[in-house]
Amino acid sequence: MGEHNVLLLASIGAVGMFCQWIAWRLRLPAILFLLLAGLLIGPVAGWLDPDALFGELLFPFISLSVAVILFEGSLTLEFHQIRGLESVVRRMVSTGLLITWAITAVAVHWLMDFPWQLAFLFGAITVVTGPTVITPLLRTVRPIAPVANTLRWEGILIDPIGALLAVLAYEFIVALQTSHAVQHALLIFGETIVTGLVAGVVAGFIVSEILRRNLLADYLINMTVLAVMFTAFALSNELHAESGLLTVTIMGIWLANRKGVPVEDILEFKETLSLMLLSVLFIILAARMQTDSLGALGWQAGAVLLIMLFVARPLKILFSTWGSSLTLKERALITWIAPRGIVAAAVSALFALKLEKLGLPHADQLLPLTFVVIIGTVVLQSATARPMARVLGLAEPEPEGFLIVGANPVARAIGSALQEQNVQVRLCDSDWDSIAKARMAGLPTYYGSPISEHAHRNLDLAGIGRLLALGAWDHFNELVTLRYRDEFGKNKVFSLPQAGTTHDDDKPDEPSAKDKHTVSPQHRGRALFAPDLGYWKLSGILAQGGAIHATTLTDTYTFDTYLENQGNGLTPLFAINAKGYARPFTLDRELEPESGWTIVSLSSPEAEAARRSSSDEEAARRNSTEAEATRRDSSETEANRQKSTDTQTANPGSPDPEAPGQT
């Protein structure tokens, strides 16, 4: 039996990662496939029973996993992201939340015949639009920054608040047995908020001071932060039930906005952990669902979902964005994107069991109705949000452009050549003279270091998804590629080949004499163009008269034909396919351009001189031909005029057709 459980646990992880891979390939939110997989291997096939597999550890595991996901999401909440939208977010998670709560509760009470207590509990559970669904959905939809930041802040902040409301509603139901139900529930709510705030600030302060004072070895940072987060979550819940979610959220926001705290390293670890936990959690919770309980809800469940989508959410956004700088289109997109996630599923599963034991009517319908809302919002909005963003003109362009490090002559030449082919580029450099020349050439620029804190907050990367490190100094290129590997992916950062390094103490007979001065490949970007084509050689070629040209391949002029011309001094730099996607030529992978593709190549000074000479000869030949044609036409005109004059002399009475006054 133990070996079977091990196989089941491993299978959950494998299925989760397979769903993530399918979602990545199809460019759809992974939650769709995770929910479907959980239903298939759970209630449909009967392979997975989470309650039997995890036993009493199921809900502690769910609670800790949700805490990790919330903490990782809150680490991305930097106050500068919502500058100018603070009031909108504040209203969305306060008064706007109450609007959603009230409308949902009334709809469930009248349509599903839920008692008022259970209706308000369901309303509190489903106000959340958590990061477990918002983050992957935004990654797919890619709306413009004001929309994305507003939705991200709402999703992460509203999760613990929604959990607190659910706790309040649950405590209220239990407290109805006493004579001071309302006062008791409000007291519970206040104690939960105070406990979560204090515990979160204390934990965040302790961790930030440890990191800022370098009291830990680097390899211990991630595990220490995770351990402190778990401890803060558990202690907060011990001090007051259900305050832990607020604690980890406040802790993450504190760390994200404290200067000098290396949040990036923590985020890399937490994102990987969150991705794994998110995949496992959705499969487990979907596997606990019974398909017959979903069907027993009837049409009323669909009506509740429609009211939440087309009444509660629009009214909330209308109130929250009133008087803000958001446009009507931006408000419409924010209105449409509000999927429910893992916190709603986990909290409803927990409270449904407890309320069923209390004998509350319709308590058994709480979890399936919550899943109807989750599945409905996720499926509908996942399928339509990206097309809607495009129709409204609020979708960021595909991240296919290049961030070019450097505005030197090489970077400007390559940037101009790519821009002429409608490939998006942005050059960044700390040298003002170079930036000024790039701007005069019509190239988009960023004046500053690409690895500065200012660049992290202000560098516009809309439509940018790849890096070209074209700086003059190898070590700076290496530093930049390390910085952007996590953001763009290791296969999308490129740099020029490292210049050869020699030292006086190198021994010619040592095979590693050069290697010991060369940066390891895993710390560099993918090498561009040709082995010996470093910055200084490229710069020399361009300075001596070399140039960059574009050549379109055809069925007759193939890439093989193009390669034969390399002996004439052509070096391929980029291959741009028929859809306009530019692929750099690299040393680690061979490209196979097809007919209709465009090759951007560098011609040597000799080849460029020969090309210009050929062009000059062609122009001279064309001018000579045109001059000869002009002379011939002039001779024919003169001959015709002479013939006309001779005719006039021979016949003096005939009128001259060109003379004025003739009738």
C-alpha positions in Angstrom: 0.0 0.0 0.0 2.9 2.4 0.8 4.4 1.9 -2.6 1.0 2.5 -4.2 0.8 5.9 -2.4 4.3 6.8 -3.5 3.2 6.1 -7.1 0.1 8.2 -6.7 2.1 11.1 -5.3 4.6 10.9 -8.1 1.7 10.7 -10.6 0.1 13.9 -9.3 3.3 15.8 -9.9 3.8 14.3 -13.4 0.2 15.0 -14.4 0.5 18.6 -13.1 3.7 19.3 -15.1 2.2 17.7 -18.2 -0.8 20.0 -17.9 1.5 23.0 -17.5 3.4 21.9 -20.6 0.2 21.6 -22.7 -0.9 25.0 -21.5 2.4 26.5 -22.5 2.3 24.9 -26.0 -1.3 26.0 -26.6 -0.8 29.4 -24.8 -3.8 28.8 -22.6 -4.1 29.1 -18.8 -2.9 25.9 -17.1 -5.8 25.9 -14.7 -8.1 24.6 -17.4 -6.1 21.5 -17.9 -5.4 21.0 -14.2 -9.1 21.1 -13.4 -9.9 18.7 -16.2 -7.1 16.3 -15.2 -8.3 16.3 -11.5 -11.8 15.5 -12.5 -10.7 12.7 -14.9 -8.3 10.9 -12.5 -10.6 11.6 -9.5 -14.4 11.2 -9.8 -14.4 9.9 -13.4 -11.7 7.2 -13.4 -11.6 6.7 -9.6 -7.8 6.5 -9.5 -7.2 9.3 -7.0 -8.9 9.8 -3.6 -7.2 12.7 -1.9 -8.8 12.1 1.5 -7.6 8.5 1.5 -4.2 9.4 0.3 -3.4 12.3 2.6 -5.7 11.5 5.5 -5.6 14.1 8.3 -2.7 15.9 6.6 -4.8 17.0 3.6 -6.0 20.3 4.9 -2.7 21.3 6.6 -1.0 20.6 3.3 -3.6 22.7 1.5 -3.2 25.6 4.0 0.6 25.6 3.8 0.5 25.5 0.0 -1.9 28.4 -0.2 0.3 30.3 2.2 3.4 29.8 -0.1 1.4 30.9 -3.2 0.1 34.0 -1.4 3.6 34.8 -0.1 5.2 34.5 -3.5 2.5 36.7 -5.1 2.8 39.4 -2.5 6.6 39.5 -3.1 5.8 41.0 -6.5 3.6 43.8 -5.0 5.7 47.0 -5.3 3.9 50.2 -4.4 5.3 52.0 -7.5 3.3 49.7 -9.7 0.0 51.3 -8.7 1.1 54.9 -8.6 -2.0 56.8 -9.5 -4.3 53.8 -9.0 -4.1 53.5 -5.3 -7.6 54.6 -4.7 -8.9 52.2 -7.3 -7.3 49.2 -5.7 -8.3 50.3 -2.2 -12.0 50.6 -3.3 -11.8 47.2 -5.1 -10.7 45.4 -2.0 -13.0 47.3 0.4 -16.3 48.8 -0.7 -16.2 47.0 -4.1 -15.7 43.7 -2.3 -18.8 44.4 -0.2 -20.9 45.1 -3.3 -19.9 41.7 -4.8 -20.5 40.0 -1.5 -24.0 41.4 -1.0 -25.2 40.8 -4.6 -23.8 37.2 -4.6 -25.4 36.4 -1.3 -28.8 37.7 -2.3 -28.6 35.7 -5.6 -27.7 32.5 -3.9 -30.4 32.9 -1.2 -33.2 33.5 -3.8 -32.1 31.1 -6.5 -30.5 28.2 -4.5 -32.7 28.6 -1.5 -29.6 28.8 0.8 -30.3 30.1 4.3 -29.0 33.6 4.8 -26.1 32.5 6.9 -24.8 30.0 4.3 -25.5 32.5 1.5 -23.3 35.2 3.1 -20.6 32.5 3.7 -20.7 31.6 0.0 -20.6 35.3 -1.0 -17.5 35.8 1.2 -15.8 32.7 -0.2 -16.3 33.8 -3.9 -15.3 37.4 -3.7 -11.7 36.4 -4.2 -9.9 36.6 -7.5 -6.6 35.1 -6.3 -3.1 35.0 -7.7 -3.4 31.3 -8.5 -5.6 32.1 -11.4 -4.9 35.8 -12.1 -1.1 35.4 -12.5 -1.2 32.7 -15.2 -4.2 34.4 -16.9 -2.3 37.7 -17.1 0.7 35.9 -18.4 -1.4 34.6 -21.3 -3.5 37.7 -21.9 -0.7 40.2 -21.4 -2.8 43.3 -21.0 -1.2 46.8 -20.7 0.4 47.8 -17.4 -2.4 49.7 -15.8 -4.8 46.8 -16.3 -2.3 44.1 -15.3 -1.1 45.9 -12.2 -4.6 46.7 -11.0 -5.8 43.0 -11.4 -2.6 41.7 -9.8 -2.9 43.9 -6.7 -6.6 43.1 -6.4 -6.1 39.4 -6.7 -3.3 39.1 -4.1 -4.8 41.6 -1.6 -8.3 40.2 -1.8 -7.3 36.6 -1.1 -6.6 37.0 2.6 -9.4 39.5 3.0 -11.8 37.1 1.4 -10.6 34.3 3.7 -11.1 36.7 6.6 -14.7 37.4 5.5 -15.3 33.7 5.1 -14.0 33.1 8.7 -16.2 36.0 9.9 -19.3 34.4 8.2 -18.4 31.0 9.5 -17.9 32.3 13.1 -21.2 34.2 12.7 -23.0 31.0 11.9 -21.5 29.2 14.9 -22.1 32.2 17.1 -25.8 32.3 16.3 -26.2 29.9 19.2 -25.3 32.7 21.6 -27.1 35.9 22.5 -24.3 38.2 21.3 -23.7 36.8 17.8 -23.0 40.0 16.0 -20.7 41.4 18.6 -18.9 38.1 18.8 -18.4 37.9 15.0 -17.1 41.5 14.8 -14.7 40.8 17.7 -13.4 37.8 15.9 -12.9 39.8 12.7 -11.0 42.6 14.5 -8.7 40.2 16.4 -7.9 38.3 13.1 -6.9 41.5 11.3 -4.8 42.8 14.2 -3.0 39.4 14.6 -2.3 39.1 10.9 -1.0 42.6 10.6 1.3 42.5 13.6 2.7 39.0 12.9 3.3 39.9 9.2 5.2 43.1 10.0 7.3 41.4 12.7 8.2 38.5 10.4 8.9 40.8 7.5 11.1 43.0 9.6 13.1 40.1 11.0 13.7 38.6 7.6 14.6 41.9 5.9 17.1 42.7 8.6 18.7 39.3 8.3 19.1 39.7 4.6 20.2 43.3 4.6 22.9 42.6 7.2 24.1 39.5 5.3 23.8 37.2 8.3 23.2 34.2 6.2 25.2 32.3 3.6 23.6 32.6 0.1 22.7 29.0 -0.1 20.7 29.3 3.1 18.6 32.3 2.2 15.7 30.6 0.4 15.3 27.9 2.9 15.5 30.3 5.8 12.9 32.6 4.3 10.6 29.7 3.6 11.0 28.4 7.2 10.3 31.8 8.7 7.2 32.2 6.5 5.9 28.7 7.5 6.6 29.5 11.2 4.9 32.9 11.0 1.9 31.4 9.3 1.5 28.6 11.9 2.1 30.9 14.9 -0.4 33.4 13.6 -3.0 30.7 13.2 -2.3 29.5 16.7 -2.7 33.0 18.1 -5.9 33.5 16.2 -7.5 31.0 13.7 -7.3 31.9 10.0 -5.0 34.9 10.5 -2.1 33.2 8.8 -3.0 34.1 5.3 -3.0 37.8 6.1 0.3 37.4 7.9 2.2 35.9 5.0 0.7 38.5 2.6 1.9 41.4 4.8 5.3 39.8 5.2 5.7 39.5 1.4 4.6 43.1 0.8 7.1 44.3 3.5 10.0 42.5 1.9 9.0 43.6 -1.7 9.1 47.3 -0.7 12.1 47.3 1.7 15.2 48.7 0.1 18.3 46.6 0.1 16.4 43.2 0.3 17.4 40.8 -2.5 13.9 39.8 -3.4 14.8 38.5 -6.9 16.7 35.5 -5.6 13.9 34.6 -3.2 11.3 35.0 -6.0 13.1 32.6 -8.3 12.9 29.9 -5.8 9.3 30.7 -4.6 8.0 30.8 -8.2 9.2 27.3 -8.9 7.8 26.1 -5.6 4.5 27.9 -6.2 4.2 26.4 -9.7 4.5 22.9 -8.4 2.1 23.5 -5.4 -0.4 25.2 -7.6 -0.5 22.3 -10.1 -0.8 19.7 -7.3 -3.5 21.6 -5.4 -5.9 22.1 -8.3 -5.6 18.4 -9.2 -6.2 17.3 -5.6 -9.2 19.6 -5.0 -10.8 18.8 -8.4 -10.3 15.1 -7.6 -12.3 15.5 -4.4 -15.3 16.7 -6.4 -18.2 14.4 -7.2 -19.7 14.8 -10.7 -23.2 13.9 -9.6 -23.2 16.7 -7.0 -22.3 19.2 -9.8 -25.2 18.0 -11.9 -27.6 18.1 -9.0 -27.3 21.9 -8.7 -29.5 22.5 -11.7 -29.9 25.6 -13.8 -29.9 27.9 -10.7 -26.1 27.4 -10.4 -25.6 28.8 -13.9 -27.9 31.7 -13.1 -25.8 32.5 -10.0 -22.7 32.5 -12.1 -24.2 34.9 -14.7 -25.3 37.3 -12.0 -21.8 37.3 -10.5 -20.3 38.0 -14.0 -22.7 40.5 -15.4 -24.2 42.2 -12.4 -21.9 42.0 -9.3 -18.6 42.5 -11.1 -19.6 45.4 -13.4 -21.2 47.3 -10.4 -18.0 46.7 -8.3 -15.7 48.0 -11.1 -18.0 50.9 -11.9 -17.9 52.1 -8.3 -14.2 51.4 -7.8 -12.9 53.1 -10.9 -15.2 56.2 -10.7 -13.2 59.3 -11.3 -9.9 57.4 -11.9 -7.5 57.8 -14.9 -8.5 54.4 -16.3 -10.2 54.6 -19.7 -13.5 53.0 -20.5 -11.9 50.2 -22.4 -9.5 49.5 -19.5 -12.4 49.4 -17.1 -14.3 47.0 -19.4 -11.3 44.6 -19.5 -10.8 44.8 -15.7 -14.5 44.0 -15.4 -14.3 40.9 -17.5 -11.2 39.3 -15.8 -12.2 38.0 -12.4 -11.6 34.2 -12.2 -11.9 32.5 -8.8 -9.1 30.3 -7.6 -7.5 28.0 -5.1 -8.3 29.9 -2.0 -12.1 29.8 -2.7 -11.8 26.0 -3.4 -9.7 25.3 -0.2 -11.8 27.5 2.1 -15.1 26.1 0.8 -13.9 22.5 1.2 -12.8 23.2 4.8 -16.0 25.0 5.9 -18.4 22.6 4.0 -17.2 19.7 6.1 -17.6 21.6 9.4 -21.0 23.0 8.5 -22.3 19.6 7.4 -21.4 18.3 10.9 -23.5 21.1 12.4 -26.5 20.0 10.2 -26.9 23.3 8.4 -29.3 22.9 5.4 -27.6 22.9 1.9 -24.1 22.8 3.4 -23.4 19.8 1.1 -24.0 22.1 -1.9 -21.4 24.7 -0.8 -18.3 23.0 -2.3 -19.9 22.0 -5.7 -21.4 25.4 -6.2 -18.0 27.0 -5.5 -16.5 24.7 -8.1 -19.1 25.7 -10.6 -18.1 29.3 -10.1 -14.4 28.5 -10.4 -14.8 26.3 -13.5 -17.2 28.8 -15.1 -15.1 31.9 -14.6 -11.8 30.2 -15.5 -13.0 28.5 -18.6 -15.1 31.4 -19.9 -12.5 34.1 -19.2 -9.5 32.1 -20.2 -11.0 31.5 -23.6 -12.1 35.1 -24.2 -9.9 37.5 -22.3 -7.0 37.5 -24.8 -9.3 38.1 -27.8 -11.2 40.8 -25.9 -7.9 42.5 -25.0 -6.9 42.5 -28.6 -10.3 43.9 -29.8 -10.1 46.7 -27.2 -6.5 47.4 -28.2 -5.2 46.7 -24.6 -3.0 43.7 -25.3 0.7 44.1 -25.2 2.4 43.1 -28.5 4.0 39.7 -28.7 7.3 39.8 -26.8 9.4 39.2 -30.0 11.4 42.4 -30.0 15.0 42.8 -28.8 16.4 44.8 -25.9 19.8 45.8 -27.3 22.4 46.6 -24.7 24.6 49.4 -26.1 24.0 52.3 -28.3 27.4 52.2 -29.9 27.9 52.1 -33.7 27.5 48.3 -33.8 24.3 48.4 -31.8 22.9 51.3 -33.8 23.7 49.6 -37.1 22.1 46.3 -36.0 19.2 48.1 -34.4 18.5 50.2 -37.5 18.7 47.1 -39.8 16.2 45.2 -37.6 13.9 48.2 -37.3 13.8 48.5 -41.1 12.4 45.0 -41.2 9.7 46.0 -38.7 11.3 44.1 -35.8 10.8 46.0 -32.5 14.0 47.1 -30.7 15.0 49.2 -27.8 18.6 50.4 -27.2 19.9 51.1 -23.7 23.2 52.7 -22.7 24.6 55.0 -20.0 26.6 57.0 -22.6 24.6 60.1 -23.5 26.4 60.8 -26.7 25.6 57.3 -28.0 22.0 57.5 -26.9 21.7 60.9 -28.6 23.0 59.5 -31.9 20.6 56.5 -31.6 17.6 58.9 -31.1 18.7 60.9 -34.1 18.6 57.7 -36.1 15.0 57.2 -35.0 15.7 54.3 -32.6 13.8 53.8 -29.3 16.2 54.2 -26.4 16.5 54.0 -22.6 19.2 56.3 -21.1 20.7 54.4 -18.2 22.2 51.0 -17.2 19.9 48.0 -18.0 20.8 46.5 -14.6 20.0 49.6 -12.5 17.1 49.8 -10.0 15.7 52.6 -12.2 15.6 50.2 -15.2 13.9 47.5 -13.1 11.1 49.9 -12.4 11.0 52.1 -15.5 12.5 50.3 -18.5 9.7 49.8 -21.0 9.8 46.1 -22.2 6.4 46.0 -23.9 6.8 43.7 -26.9 10.4 43.0 -25.9 11.2 39.3 -25.1 14.9 38.8 -26.1 18.2 40.4 -25.3 21.2 41.3 -27.6 24.3 42.1 -25.5 26.3 44.2 -28.0 28.3 46.2 -25.5 32.0 46.8 -26.1 33.1 45.1 -22.9 32.7 41.4 -22.4 32.3 41.5 -18.6 29.4 44.0 -18.8 27.7 41.8 -21.4 28.0 38.8 -19.2 26.5 40.7 -16.2 23.6 41.9 -18.3 22.9 38.4 -19.7 22.9 37.0 -16.2 20.4 39.7 -15.1 17.9 39.0 -18.0 18.2 35.2 -18.2 15.4 34.8 -15.6 13.2 37.4 -17.2 13.5 36.3 -20.8 14.7 32.7 -20.5 18.2 31.4 -21.0 17.6 30.6 -24.7 16.5 34.2 -25.5 19.6 36.1 -24.3 22.4 36.5 -26.8 25.8 38.1 -26.7 28.8 38.6 -29.0 31.6 36.0 -28.8 34.1 36.7 -26.1 37.3 38.3 -27.3 40.4 36.1 -26.9 42.3 36.7 -23.7 46.1 36.1 -23.4 48.4 36.7 -20.5 52.2 36.8 -20.3 52.3 33.9 -17.9 50.3 31.6 -20.2 52.3 28.6 -21.4 51.7 27.6 -25.0 51.8 23.9 -24.2 49.0 24.2 -21.6 45.7 23.2 -23.2 43.8 25.2 -20.6 45.9 28.4 -20.9 43.1 30.2 -22.7 40.2 28.5 -21.0 41.1 29.7 -17.5 40.6 33.3 -18.7 37.3 32.6 -20.5 33.9 32.9 -18.9 32.0 29.6 -18.6 29.2 29.3 -21.3 26.5 29.0 -18.7 27.3 32.5 -17.4 27.0 34.0 -20.9 24.3 34.5 -23.5 24.2 32.4 -26.6 27.1 33.4 -28.9 26.0 35.4 -31.9 26.9 35.3 -35.6 30.5 33.9 -36.0 33.3 32.6 -33.7 35.7 35.5 -34.4 33.1 38.3 -34.8 33.5 40.1 -31.5 32.6 43.7 -30.9 35.9 45.3 -32.0 36.0 43.3 -35.2 32.4 44.3 -36.0 33.1 47.9 -35.2 36.2 47.8 -37.5 34.3 46.3 -40.4 31.6 49.0 -40.1 34.1 51.8 -39.7 36.1 50.7 -42.8 33.0 50.8 -45.0 31.2 47.6 -44.2 27.4 47.7 -44.1 24.3 45.6 -43.2 21.9 44.7 -45.9 18.7 42.6 -46.2 18.2 39.9 -48.8 14.9 38.1 -49.5 15.1 34.4 -50.4 13.0 33.0 -53.2 12.4 29.6 -54.8 15.3 30.1 -57.1 17.6 32.1 -54.8 17.7 29.7 -51.9 19.7 29.9 -48.7 22.3 27.5 -50.2 22.7 30.0 -53.0 23.1 32.7 -50.4 25.8 30.7 -48.6 27.8 30.4 -51.8 28.0 34.2 -51.8 29.7 34.2 -48.4 33.0 34.0 -50.2 32.2 37.5 -51.4 32.3 38.8 -47.8 28.8 38.2 -46.5 28.1 37.1 -42.9 24.5 36.2 -42.0 23.3 38.0 -38.8 19.5 37.4 -38.6 16.9 35.3 -40.4 13.4 36.8 -40.5 10.6 34.4 -41.3 7.5 35.2 -43.3 5.6 36.3 -40.2 8.3 38.8 -39.3 9.9 36.9 -36.4 13.7 37.5 -36.4 16.0 34.7 -35.4 19.7 35.5 -34.7 22.3 33.2 -36.2 24.2 31.6 -33.3 27.1 29.3 -32.8 25.0 26.6 -31.0 22.2 26.1 -33.5 21.9 26.1 -37.3 19.1 27.9 -39.0 17.4 26.6 -42.2 15.7 29.7 -43.8 13.1 29.0 -46.4 11.7 30.8 -49.4 10.1 34.1 -48.4 12.5 34.6 -45.5 14.7 37.7 -45.2 18.4 37.3 -44.4 20.0 40.3 -42.7 23.7 40.1 -43.4 26.9 42.0 -42.9 29.0 42.8 -45.9 32.7 43.3 -45.6 34.4 46.6 -46.8 35.7 44.8 -49.9 32.3 43.4 -50.7 30.6 46.7 -50.0 33.1 48.5 -52.3 32.5 45.9 -55.0 28.8 46.3 -54.6 29.1 50.1 -54.8 31.4 49.8 -57.9 28.9 47.5 -59.5 26.1 49.9 -58.7 28.1 52.8 -60.1 28.8 50.9 -63.3 25.2 50.0 -63.6 24.2 53.6 -62.9 26.7 54.8 -65.5 25.4 52.3 -68.0 21.9 53.3 -67.3 22.7 57.0 -67.6 24.6 56.3 -70.9 21.6 54.4 -72.3 19.2 57.2 -71.2 21.5 59.8 -72.8 21.6 57.9 -76.0 17.8 57.6 -76.1 17.5 61.3 -75.4 19.9 62.1 -78.2 18.1 59.8 -80.6 14.7 61.3 -79.7 16.1 64.8 -80.1 17.5 63.9 -83.6 14.1 62.5 -84.7 12.3 65.6 -83.5 14.7 67.9 -85.3 14.3 65.8 -88.5 10.6 66.0 -88.3 10.7 69.8 -87.8 13.0 70.2 -90.8 10.7 68.1 -92.9 7.8 70.3 -91.9 9.7 73.4 -92.8 10.6 72.0 -96.3 6.9 71.2 -96.9 5.8 74.7 -95.9 8.3 76.3 -98.3 7.2 74.2 -101.2 3.5 75.0 -100.5 3.3 78.7 -99.3 -0.6 78.7 -99.4 -1.0 75.9 -96.9 -1.6 76.9 -93.3 1.0 76.2 -90.7 -0.6 73.9 -88.1 1.6 75.4 -85.2 1.2 79.1 -86.2 -1.0 81.1 -83.9 -4.2 82.7 -85.2 -4.8 80.1 -87.9 -8.4 79.0 -88.4 
